[in-house]
Amino acid sequence: MQIRKISIGYDYKNSMNYIVGQKALNHYIIHIIRQEDDGSISVWLENEKNEVVLWKSFSVSMPVSIEYNINY
């Protein structure tokens, strides 16, 4: 399933949120959020030249809440 949003942190109310399509670092947007085979989460950005780069990675020990895309 495709991830739409992740919330990172021990307290959900005050967690950091990352959403696919959200602007980041002025000239980038969040391109994809992916759960890796080892359970870690990676956040990939796309720039204005359509280049995709790894921005952040969160280990399995970090509390993460995941929202998936629901396509009917």
C-alpha positions in Angstrom: 0.0 0.0 0.0 1.1 3.5 -0.7 1.9 5.7 2.3 0.1 9.2 2.3 1.3 10.6 5.7 3.5 9.8 8.6 3.6 11.3 12.1 6.9 10.9 13.9 7.3 11.2 17.7 6.4 9.8 21.1 3.4 12.2 21.5 1.1 12.0 18.5 -0.4 15.4 19.3 3.0 17.1 19.1 4.6 14.8 16.4 6.2 16.0 13.2 4.0 15.3 10.1 5.2 14.5 6.6 2.7 14.3 3.8 3.3 13.3 0.2 3.0 16.5 -1.9 3.9 18.8 1.0 6.5 21.5 0.3 9.9 21.0 2.0 13.1 23.1 1.9 11.6 25.8 -0.4 12.4 24.1 -3.7 11.3 20.5 -3.0 8.1 18.5 -2.4 7.8 15.2 -0.7 7.7 12.7 -3.5 7.3 9.4 -1.7 7.3 8.0 1.8 8.4 4.4 1.8 8.7 1.7 4.5 11.9 -0.2 3.8 12.4 -4.0 4.2 14.0 -3.5 7.6 11.0 -1.6 8.9 12.6 1.9 8.7 10.8 4.8 7.0 12.4 6.9 4.3 11.2 10.3 3.0 12.2 11.1 -0.6 12.1 14.7 -2.1 11.7 15.8 -5.7 13.1 19.1 -6.9 12.1 21.4 -9.8 14.3 19.3 -12.2 12.4 16.2 -11.3 15.4 14.8 -9.4 14.5 12.6 -6.5 16.7 12.4 -3.5 16.6 10.8 0.0 15.9 13.4 2.6 15.2 11.6 5.9 15.3 8.2 7.3 13.7 7.0 10.6 14.8 3.8 12.3 12.4 1.2 13.6 12.9 2.4 17.2 11.3 5.7 16.4 7.5 5.8 17.1 5.7 6.3 13.8 2.0 6.6 12.9 1.3 5.7 9.2 -1.7 6.8 7.1 -2.1 5.0 3.8 -3.8 6.1 0.6 -7.3 4.6 0.3 -8.4 4.5 -3.3 -11.9 3.3 -3.9 
